[in-house]
Amino acid sequence: MSLETALRIASATNPLRQRLRTLSLAEKLAEAEAFIRQFYAENNLGSAACEARLCEVRTALESCNHYEHTTEELAFGARVAWRNHARCIGRLFWKSLVVVDRREVTDPAEIAACCAEHLLSARGVSAGDSGASPTSGGSGGIRSTITIFAPVRGDRMPAHIESRQLVQYAGYLAEDGSILGDPASIEATRMAIELGWNPPAQRSRFDVLPLQVCDEHGQRHLFEYPDGVVQEALMEHPTQPAFASLGLRWYTVPAVSSMVLSIGGIEYPCAPFNGFYMASEIASRNFADVSRYDQLRVVAEVLAIDTTRPLWKDRVLTELNEVVLYSFKKVGATILDHHTASEQFMEFFQKERSAGREPSAEWSWIVPPQAAAACPVYHLAMEDRHTVPNYYGSAATDGAKLGLQGVREASEALDARDALNQFDTTLHEPGAAARASDHHARSSDVTASDVSRCPFARGLGLLAGRFSTKGFLAKKLSKPFHHPTSLNSL
């Protein structure tokens, strides 16, 4: 077996490769051309320059199936990807996204150092000031920032970050089944310990996990942040001092690091980016969810809220949101309440339509988990248009429908034609009639009542009749057991 063949086989079984969209040359050409035309049109750079650049891009793609974005194209693409991302409520400020080009950085240690710099600069702190208190603020709140590393070039996978976020809290699973810390991080914590991480001697609910980086050869590396890089807000109630006894805290910069940035047919699997928190993300989900820190009853107890009354959870959730807002503002970290965030999204929605663009949005992700019906976005009709440029977690889930509508429809038509041809061939095989009859009998058990009316379920495609045809479970279970699994890596 030649080295080239071995590399191709290794690439095909690479967990990162399995997450990436697979684009034909025609699809890549179409996405590249659409993006270049969009870049030149929205920046008023002229048609002659656009055609010249398109000629360069086509030549490069036809020669080596890849082209390099200019610095300006990269920044524009990252911002438009945020503008297009249907699951983000905070897109009003998409033009202000700070884009840091680190495509030349490939060494895992240097990637980790850049991520530490990202966390500091996002809150206005220079690397030289990293020795400051972990609860101290920066120079004026949190700035939305993305750091972009090397793209996929050919069959070689670049180094990438396997941690879901740049900052995560550990989750320790005890032999008796109890959990200390964040249950969402149990597997990431197990993996880190297996790779050599030594947790603190006195483990706590809020131990920051090391950053996990996978190099271009598939080797995993762990890096712990120096003191002062991760800013945390200690949770305090504005009028109830006893609340502090719960010892709750949360990091202030939410930097997602496991999503793929797709620009003009080029995939960037290592592009950590941050916005800033909406308080209900922490208060109503991270602290409140039974599958996370499950703090509703203990908070009710410390605040003397009667849990025998039917709306006690609503009162606790409101108090938790007050706590998070107060605590973040105390350390100077940017944060929004869900009402303000909803109003800003409505402004973004209107501005997009005024610019002649139909906004893309996914209702189940945009509508806040707290006081949903009191927020204007609750009553807004939304559609995920799966537009590119964009961010996605995996080609098997949210990345499956991304692309240009015409190209996507043509590809789906070809898939349908191939499926029909395969079915026609199968019908001529011995015993095909009996198998077809049995399949029809099983399919008839799925009625209209089985189709979920929940927008979240519709968005994920979790319909009984679609598991087998889409191979969702097969793709999910076929991942190597040693690869860390998260919502963004399925």
C-alpha positions as a printed NumPy array, in Angstrom:
array([[  0.   ,   0.   ,   0.   ],
       [  1.387,   3.391,  -1.025],
       [  1.75 ,   6.235,   1.445],
       [ -0.816,   8.257,  -0.507],
       [ -3.36 ,   5.419,  -0.278],
       [ -2.702,   5.013,   3.448],
       [ -3.254,   8.714,   4.007],
       [ -6.534,   8.596,   2.118],
       [ -7.775,   5.666,   4.198],
       [ -6.725,   7.353,   7.423],
       [ -8.45 ,  10.551,   6.312],
       [-11.702,   8.735,   5.496],
       [-11.886,   7.258,   9.01 ],
       [-10.808,  10.464,  10.745],
       [-13.504,  11.695,  13.207],
       [-13.09 ,  15.231,  11.909],
       [-13.519,  14.137,   8.301],
       [-16.759,  12.395,   9.28 ],
       [-18.104,  15.702,  10.588],
       [-17.276,  17.732,   7.48 ],
       [-19.56 ,  18.4  ,   4.54 ],
       [-18.563,  16.502,   1.403],
       [-18.667,  18.84 ,  -1.592],
       [-18.127,  17.874,  -5.207],
       [-15.963,  20.137,  -7.333],
       [-19.107,  21.546,  -8.975],
       [-20.66 ,  22.326,  -5.586],
       [-17.451,  23.907,  -4.339],
       [-17.181,  26.017,  -7.489],
       [-20.781,  27.159,  -7.109],
       [-20.368,  28.144,  -3.445],
       [-17.048,  29.867,  -4.17 ],
       [-18.503,  31.898,  -7.044],
       [-21.578,  32.901,  -5.044],
       [-19.408,  34.012,  -2.115],
       [-16.943,  36.008,  -4.228],
       [-19.792,  37.779,  -6.009],
       [-21.435,  38.532,  -2.654],
       [-18.164,  39.887,  -1.232],
       [-17.576,  42.227,  -4.167],
       [-21.234,  43.325,  -4.352],
       [-21.726,  44.106,  -0.648],
       [-18.406,  45.956,  -0.508],
       [-18.974,  47.859,  -3.792],
       [-15.652,  46.706,  -5.257],
       [-16.671,  46.661,  -8.924],
       [-17.571,  43.96 , -11.423],
       [-14.238,  43.968, -13.292],
       [-12.272,  43.198, -10.116],
       [-14.847,  40.569,  -9.212],
       [-14.481,  38.749, -12.541],
       [-10.699,  38.818, -12.254],
       [-10.851,  37.31 ,  -8.778],
       [-13.35 ,  34.679,  -9.937],
       [-10.942,  33.637, -12.674],
       [ -8.209,  33.116, -10.037],
       [-10.541,  31.118,  -7.794],
       [-11.822,  28.86 , -10.596],
       [ -8.276,  28.149, -11.78 ],
       [ -7.136,  27.233,  -8.274],
       [-10.128,  24.974,  -7.597],
       [ -9.848,  23.149, -10.904],
       [ -6.116,  22.708, -10.339],
       [ -5.98 ,  21.53 ,  -6.7  ],
       [ -9.573,  21.608,  -5.375],
       [ -8.709,  24.49 ,  -3.052],
       [ -8.22 ,  28.233,  -3.022],
       [ -7.041,  30.654,  -0.355],
       [ -9.224,  33.473,   0.924],
       [ -7.701,  36.916,   1.15 ],
       [ -7.628,  38.479,   4.606],
       [-10.567,  40.693,   3.651],
       [-12.583,  37.795,   2.247],
       [-11.947,  35.768,   5.391],
       [-13.16 ,  38.552,   7.692],
       [-16.225,  39.225,   5.565],
       [-17.036,  35.51 ,   5.355],
       [-16.809,  35.012,   9.111],
       [-19.125,  37.964,   9.746],
       [-21.659,  36.857,   7.137],
       [-21.554,  33.325,   8.562],
       [-22.619,  34.799,  11.904],
       [-25.281,  36.865,  10.152],
       [-26.626,  33.696,   8.521],
       [-26.496,  31.417,  11.561],
       [-30.113,  30.564,  12.372],
       [-29.513,  29.574,  15.993],
       [-28.037,  32.819,  17.32 ],
       [-30.217,  35.545,  18.852],
       [-27.4  ,  38.12 ,  19.13 ],
       [-26.701,  38.868,  15.472],
       [-27.519,  42.571,  15.55 ],
       [-23.797,  43.278,  15.981],
       [-22.503,  40.953,  13.252],
       [-20.546,  43.718,  11.529],
       [-18.48 ,  44.348,  14.668],
       [-17.111,  40.794,  14.907],
       [-13.352,  40.948,  15.536],
       [-11.656,  38.506,  13.141],
       [ -8.19 ,  37.214,  14.057],
       [ -6.422,  35.449,  11.176],
       [ -4.21 ,  32.64 ,  12.506],
       [ -4.206,  30.379,   9.445],
       [ -0.437,  30.049,   9.645],
       [ -0.596,  28.529,  13.16 ],
       [ -0.663,  24.71 ,  13.114],
       [  1.247,  23.617,  16.222],
       [ -1.141,  22.492,  19.037],
       [  0.747,  24.45 ,  21.706],
       [  0.614,  27.614,  19.606],
       [ -3.092,  27.053,  18.943],
       [ -3.682,  26.791,  22.698],
       [ -1.685,  29.981,  23.262],
       [ -3.797,  31.778,  20.65 ],
       [ -6.95 ,  30.548,  22.4  ],
       [ -5.706,  31.969,  25.701],
       [ -4.999,  35.249,  23.92 ],
       [ -8.514,  35.087,  22.432],
       [-10.114,  34.793,  25.886],
       [ -8.114,  37.748,  27.147],
       [ -8.569,  40.049,  24.158],
       [-12.305,  39.295,  24.001],
       [-12.649,  41.116,  27.316],
       [-10.136,  43.83 ,  26.507],
       [ -7.196,  42.441,  28.474],
       [ -3.729,  42.265,  26.938],
       [ -1.608,  39.123,  27.288],
       [  0.765,  41.018,  29.589],
       [ -2.074,  41.589,  32.066],
       [ -3.067,  37.909,  32.311],
       [ -1.888,  37.737,  35.892],
       [ -4.89 ,  39.776,  37.006],
       [ -7.556,  38.381,  39.297],
       [ -9.802,  35.785,  37.586],
       [-12.807,  37.898,  38.569],
       [-11.417,  41.223,  37.371],
       [-12.858,  42.905,  34.303],
       [-11.297,  44.248,  31.121],
       [-11.455,  47.566,  29.295],
       [-15.167,  47.775,  28.614],
       [-17.03 ,  44.489,  28.393],
       [-16.823,  41.535,  26.054],
       [-16.161,  41.88 ,  22.317],
       [-17.441,  39.28 ,  19.867],
       [-14.293,  37.66 ,  18.467],
       [-13.318,  34.769,  16.209],
       [ -9.851,  33.273,  15.777],
       [ -9.501,  31.342,  12.516],
       [ -6.878,  28.632,  12.064],
       [ -5.934,  26.536,   9.015],
       [ -8.671,  25.287,   6.65 ],
       [ -9.041,  21.787,   5.219],
       [ -6.697,  21.438,   2.25 ],
       [ -7.144,  18.279,   0.19 ],
       [ -7.187,  15.02 ,   2.16 ],
       [ -5.113,  16.256,   5.081],
       [ -7.047,  17.269,   8.162],
       [ -5.652,  20.309,   9.99 ],
       [ -5.171,  20.593,  13.723],
       [ -8.436,  21.392,  15.465],
       [ -9.987,  21.858,  18.91 ],
       [-12.041,  18.968,  20.281],
       [-13.321,  20.799,  23.376],
       [-16.911,  22.011,  22.896],
       [-15.996,  25.422,  24.28 ],
       [-12.705,  27.077,  25.108],
       [-13.841,  27.038,  28.731],
       [-15.736,  24.116,  30.266],
       [-16.258,  22.904,  33.808],
       [-15.352,  19.327,  34.687],
       [-17.955,  16.714,  35.521],
       [-16.75 ,  13.883,  37.79 ],
       [-18.792,  10.686,  37.752],
       [-18.452,   8.694,  40.995],
       [-18.815,   4.914,  41.304],
       [-22.153,   5.335,  43.075],
       [-23.506,   7.282,  40.078],
       [-23.349,  10.708,  41.713],
       [-21.86 ,  13.619,  39.763],
       [-19.687,  16.468,  40.978],
       [-19.622,  19.359,  38.558],
       [-21.203,  19.695,  35.126],
       [-22.897,  16.49 ,  33.881],
       [-22.5  ,  17.747,  30.3  ],
       [-18.727,  17.347,  30.658],
       [-18.526,  13.805,  32.068],
       [-17.06 ,  12.319,  28.898],
       [-14.723,  15.268,  28.286],
       [-13.5  ,  14.95 ,  31.88 ],
       [-12.944,  11.203,  31.582],
       [-11.013,  11.773,  28.362],
       [ -8.859,  14.502,  29.916],
       [ -7.944,  12.301,  32.879],
       [ -7.173,   9.414,  30.533],
       [ -4.855,  11.696,  28.564],
       [ -2.961,  12.646,  31.716],
       [ -4.785,  15.589,  33.273],
       [ -4.512,  15.723,  37.066],
       [ -7.621,  17.342,  38.57 ],
       [ -7.166,  19.548,  41.64 ],
       [ -6.529,  17.626,  44.868],
       [ -9.737,  19.133,  46.216],
       [-12.189,  18.644,  43.385],
       [-15.063,  21.101,  43.039],
       [-18.142,  21.72 ,  40.921],
       [-16.349,  24.383,  38.917],
       [-12.921,  23.033,  37.947],
       [-11.894,  24.388,  34.535],
       [-11.029,  21.586,  32.123],
       [ -7.837,  21.764,  30.043],
       [ -8.201,  22.627,  26.367],
       [ -8.068,  19.53 ,  24.142],
       [ -6.396,  20.013,  20.751],
       [ -6.012,  17.31 ,  18.103],
       [ -3.02 ,  17.751,  15.787],
       [ -2.951,  17.012,  12.06 ],
       [ -1.818,  13.434,  12.763],
       [ -4.756,  12.701,  15.067],
       [ -2.744,  12.959,  18.29 ],
       [ -4.547,  14.633,  21.201],
       [ -2.884,  17.25 ,  23.413],
       [ -4.053,  18.93 ,  26.63 ],
       [ -3.298,  22.495,  27.72 ],
       [ -4.216,  24.205,  30.973],
       [ -4.77 ,  27.951,  30.965],
       [ -2.478,  30.167,  33.049],
       [ -4.021,  31.981,  36.008],
       [ -6.01 ,  35.045,  35.005],
       [ -6.989,  33.865,  31.515],
       [-10.434,  32.559,  32.472],
       [-12.607,  35.237,  34.027],
       [-15.415,  34.008,  36.286],
       [-18.299,  35.762,  37.984],
       [-19.071,  34.647,  41.534],
       [-22.849,  34.447,  41.878],
       [-24.303,  36.927,  44.369],
       [-27.885,  38.067,  44.943],
       [-28.392,  41.858,  44.907],
       [-30.402,  41.811,  48.184],
       [-29.926,  38.342,  49.725],
       [-26.329,  37.867,  51.007],
       [-27.076,  34.239,  51.968],
       [-27.167,  33.303,  48.28 ],
       [-23.365,  33.497,  48.054],
       [-23.125,  30.483,  50.378],
       [-24.174,  28.262,  47.442],
       [-20.764,  28.853,  45.865],
       [-22.094,  29.179,  42.303],
       [-19.928,  30.764,  39.638],
       [-19.679,  30.903,  35.833],
       [-17.142,  31.933,  33.209],
       [-17.88 ,  35.182,  31.395],
       [-16.712,  34.47 ,  27.824],
       [-18.802,  31.818,  26.012],
       [-16.435,  30.72 ,  23.229],
       [-17.691,  27.845,  21.067],
       [-14.762,  25.872,  19.662],
       [-16.128,  22.695,  18.078],
       [-18.062,  24.154,  15.147],
       [-16.917,  24.302,  11.522],
       [-16.837,  27.63 ,   9.682],
       [-17.798,  27.229,   6.021],
       [-16.961,  30.069,   3.61 ],
       [-17.28 ,  29.806,  -0.153],
       [-16.797,  26.029,  -0.244],
       [-13.768,  26.107,   2.097],
       [-14.134,  24.518,   5.546],
       [-12.387,  25.885,   8.652],
       [-12.775,  23.256,  11.406],
       [-10.752,  25.24 ,  13.934],
       [-12.372,  28.64 ,  14.393],
       [-13.334,  29.354,  18.027],
       [-15.676,  32.313,  18.384],
       [-17.46 ,  34.113,  21.176],
       [-20.326,  36.498,  21.64 ],
       [-21.612,  37.329,  25.089],
       [-24.115,  35.632,  27.33 ],
       [-27.839,  36.084,  27.62 ],
       [-28.5  ,  35.588,  31.345],
       [-31.146,  32.902,  30.842],
       [-28.567,  30.657,  29.164],
       [-26.814,  30.357,  32.509],
       [-29.68 ,  30.9  ,  34.96 ],
       [-32.538,  29.052,  33.26 ],
       [-30.515,  26.296,  31.614],
       [-27.017,  25.68 ,  33.013],
       [-27.989,  26.17 ,  36.653],
       [-31.609,  25.005,  36.42 ],
       [-31.723,  22.019,  34.054],
       [-32.023,  18.653,  35.794],
       [-29.393,  17.338,  33.367],
       [-26.974,  20.13 ,  34.324],
       [-26.444,  21.674,  37.801],
       [-30.075,  21.178,  38.927],
       [-30.088,  24.063,  41.433],
       [-33.754,  25.065,  41.571],
       [-34.621,  23.466,  44.913],
       [-31.443,  24.516,  46.714],
       [-31.912,  28.087,  45.505],
       [-35.532,  28.024,  46.627],
       [-34.391,  26.879,  50.057],
       [-31.743,  29.575,  50.517],
       [-34.183,  32.279,  49.309],
       [-37.055,  30.89 ,  51.431],
       [-39.344,  30.318,  48.447],
       [-42.26 ,  27.994,  49.203],
       [-41.885,  24.933,  46.94 ],
       [-45.423,  23.749,  47.663],
       [-46.864,  26.561,  45.559],
       [-47.417,  25.706,  41.879],
       [-45.325,  28.569,  40.449],
       [-42.312,  28.238,  42.74 ],
       [-40.016,  27.28 ,  39.859],
       [-40.967,  30.437,  37.964],
       [-40.04 ,  32.547,  40.986],
       [-36.706,  30.763,  41.4  ],
       [-35.855,  31.152,  37.711],
       [-36.553,  34.878,  37.874],
       [-34.333,  35.226,  40.947],
       [-31.553,  33.237,  39.256],
       [-31.689,  35.539,  36.238],
       [-31.405,  38.531,  38.569],
       [-28.414,  36.898,  40.235],
       [-26.571,  36.224,  36.978],
       [-27.206,  39.726,  35.614],
       [-26.065,  41.346,  38.861],
       [-22.967,  39.146,  39.213],
       [-21.745,  39.657,  35.638],
       [-22.203,  43.399,  35.821],
       [-20.292,  43.437,  39.093],
       [-17.158,  42.1  ,  37.341],
       [-17.692,  44.287,  34.269],
       [-18.66 ,  41.469,  31.901],
       [-21.169,  42.125,  29.114],
       [-24.473,  40.274,  29.496],
       [-28.06 ,  40.769,  28.32 ],
       [-31.421,  39.889,  29.767],
       [-33.723,  37.876,  27.511],
       [-36.119,  40.788,  26.871],
       [-33.346,  43.069,  25.626],
       [-31.865,  40.261,  23.53 ],
       [-35.274,  39.616,  21.939],
       [-35.752,  43.286,  21.112],
       [-32.286,  43.404,  19.55 ],
       [-33.087,  40.364,  17.433],
       [-36.269,  42.047,  16.188],
       [-34.152,  45.051,  15.2  ],
       [-31.701,  42.753,  13.39 ],
       [-34.601,  41.017,  11.624],
       [-35.99 ,  44.33 ,  10.382],
       [-32.593,  45.621,   9.249],
       [-31.976,  42.456,   7.242],
       [-35.298,  42.766,   5.462],
       [-34.636,  46.447,   4.787],
       [-31.352,  45.391,   3.161],
       [-33.239,  42.973,   0.9  ],
       [-32.158,  39.847,   2.755],
       [-34.612,  37.377,   4.256],
       [-33.22 ,  36.454,   7.708],
       [-32.6  ,  32.851,   8.659],
       [-33.781,  31.784,  12.114],
       [-34.692,  28.636,  14.036],
       [-37.562,  29.28 ,  16.439],
       [-36.597,  26.74 ,  19.08 ],
       [-33.138,  28.311,  19.431],
       [-34.1  ,  31.987,  19.164],
       [-36.98 ,  32.057,  21.649],
       [-35.559,  32.401,  25.188],
       [-36.264,  29.672,  27.764],
       [-37.482,  32.302,  30.245],
       [-40.78 ,  34.24 ,  29.87 ],
       [-40.914,  33.163,  26.241],
       [-44.417,  34.437,  25.418],
       [-43.54 ,  37.876,  26.809],
       [-40.707,  38.225,  24.279],
       [-41.54 ,  39.582,  20.793],
       [-39.582,  36.794,  19.061],
       [-42.12 ,  34.248,  20.367],
       [-44.707,  35.523,  17.878],
       [-42.321,  35.826,  14.927],
       [-42.553,  33.376,  12.033],
       [-39.078,  31.982,  11.343],
       [-37.387,  29.763,   8.782],
       [-33.908,  28.259,   8.748],
       [-32.738,  28.879,   5.195],
       [-29.479,  26.943,   5.657],
       [-27.568,  29.709,   3.897],
       [-23.79 ,  29.758,   3.411],
       [-21.39 ,  31.078,   4.671],
       [-22.339,  29.553,   8.012],
       [-21.227,  27.563,  11.048],
       [-22.184,  23.951,  11.72 ],
       [-21.378,  21.148,  14.127],
       [-21.579,  18.132,  11.861],
       [-22.612,  17.198,   8.336],
       [-24.835,  14.533,   9.916],
       [-26.963,  17.112,  11.743],
       [-27.058,  20.885,  11.31 ],
       [-24.602,  20.867,   8.398],
       [-26.661,  18.448,   6.31 ],
       [-28.775,  21.098,   4.569],
       [-26.257,  23.918,   4.304],
       [-25.518,  25.205,   0.841],
       [-26.863,  27.162,  -2.107],
       [-30.519,  26.344,  -2.636],
       [-30.265,  25.51 ,  -6.34 ],
       [-27.141,  23.379,  -5.897],
       [-28.635,  21.653,  -2.851],
       [-31.885,  20.839,  -4.686],
       [-29.97 ,  19.434,  -7.663],
       [-27.859,  17.271,  -5.348],
       [-30.963,  16.004,  -3.543],
       [-32.584,  15.194,  -6.883],
       [-29.535,  13.147,  -7.901],
       [-29.643,  11.309,  -4.544],
       [-33.342,  10.568,  -5.054],
       [-32.684,   9.289,  -8.582],
       [-29.889,   7.023,  -7.344],
       [-32.14 ,   5.698,  -4.59 ],
       [-34.903,   4.915,  -7.078],
       [-32.451,   3.129,  -9.371],
       [-31.16 ,   1.075,  -6.445],
       [-34.72 ,   0.25 ,  -5.369],
       [-35.633,  -0.783,  -8.922],
       [-32.606,  -3.09 ,  -9.049],
       [-33.478,  -4.587,  -5.688],
       [-37.021,  -5.401,  -6.797],
       [-35.656,  -7.788,  -9.427],
       [-33.714,  -9.8  ,  -6.852],
       [-35.101, -13.132,  -5.511],
       [-37.504, -12.609,  -2.606],
       [-37.771,  -8.886,  -3.289],
       [-41.567,  -8.903,  -3.458],
       [-41.888, -10.455,   0.002],
       [-39.413,  -7.985,   1.481],
       [-41.212,  -5.047,  -0.139],
       [-44.538,  -6.249,   1.245],
       [-43.056,  -6.567,   4.757],
       [-41.488,  -3.087,   4.483],
       [-44.853,  -1.616,   3.418],
       [-46.563,  -3.238,   6.378],
       [-44.03 ,  -1.773,   8.797],
       [-44.167,   1.657,   7.142],
       [-47.934,   1.797,   7.407],
       [-47.588,   1.838,  11.2  ],
       [-46.206,   5.386,  10.981],
       [-49.195,   7.715,  10.771],
       [-49.624,  11.449,  10.648],
       [-49.893,  11.457,  14.424],
       [-46.253,  10.295,  14.648],
       [-45.014,  13.522,  13.051],
       [-43.848,  15.831,  15.812],
       [-45.471,  19.241,  16.108],
       [-42.568,  20.456,  18.231],
       [-40.321,  22.855,  16.24 ],
       [-37.248,  21.584,  18.105],
       [-37.951,  17.993,  17.076],
       [-38.7  ,  19.089,  13.52 ],
       [-35.422,  20.974,  13.418],
       [-33.432,  17.907,  14.428],
       [-35.422,  15.632,  12.157],
       [-36.278,  13.306,  15.047],
       [-39.196,  11.659,  13.309],
       [-39.709,   7.926,  13.602],
       [-39.897,   7.332,   9.872],
       [-36.668,   9.22 ,   9.139],
       [-34.165,   7.406,  11.328],
       [-33.712,   4.493,   8.944],
       [-33.77 ,   6.486,   5.699],
       [-31.29 ,   9.099,   6.868],
       [-29.098,   6.656,   8.756],
       [-28.992,   9.045,  11.736],
       [-28.522,   6.358,  14.38 ],
       [-25.979,   4.511,  12.274],
       [-23.901,   7.644,  11.866],
       [-24.197,   8.429,  15.548],
       [-23.198,   4.976,  16.755],
       [-20.455,   4.414,  14.202],
       [-18.185,   7.016,  15.789],
       [-15.091,   5.538,  17.473],
       [-15.792,   4.942,  21.146],
       [-12.727,   6.906,  22.18 ],
       [-13.821,  10.071,  20.391],
       [-15.443,  12.638,  22.726],
       [-19.098,  13.02 ,  21.888],
       [-21.062,  16.232,  22.201],
       [-24.066,  17.842,  20.577],
       [-21.708,  19.63 ,  18.228],
       [-19.704,  16.571,  17.233],
       [-22.457,  14.115,  16.304]])
